[in-house]
Amino acid sequence: MAETGWALTSLYHTVVNCRDLDESVAFYRLLGFEVLNDRRHVEWPDFVCGIFGLSQAKGRGVLMVLPTDRDGPMIDLIEWLEPRAEFPDPQRRATTVPRIIAFRTRGVHAALAALSAAGVAFTQGVFEPEAALGLVGSCCCWDPNGNLIELIELQPGVRHSRANEALGQGE
């Protein structure tokens, strides 16, 4: 392949659209994130709308990072003021394909217990598959914006699920 002069180097941040920014900051703090840059009171410059392909773009935001992965990808929580973001209907969760954000987790069982005690709703308890899949377990909860948050713990040394191999479907 010819040299193109460019390449992606890492995942930088993911924008999470928020119904209520303060509620979302509190939720992601429960998950262990810390505020890196608080932009709740920053006036967005006019060029932002062009970058996002919008005719108008105004909002409030908070950039958050995991203290254990300070150089890793960040969560950029944004409450859009213009235009307003749309959110899934909580009453239709069981029939609507979810937006999912997955986090590699240490101590998935303890995470479920602590977050449940803090009032976070989970879809079910920790799923514990057969060991051949390479997972200790995973569970999913809802953030305040209707995103499904997956907490997944892999066995030591495993990079991703071994579902293909375990199900005999190749790599």
Buried (B, 14 or more C-beta within 10 A) or exposed (E): EEEEEEEEEEEEBEBBBBBEBBBBBEBBEBBEBEBBEBBBEEEBEEEEBEEEEEEEBBBBBBBBBBEEEEEEEBBBBBBBEEEEBEBBEEEEBEEEEBBEBEBEBEEBBEBBEEBBEEEBEBBEEBBBBEEEBBBBBBBBBBBBBBBBBBBBBBEEEEEEBBEEEBEEEEE
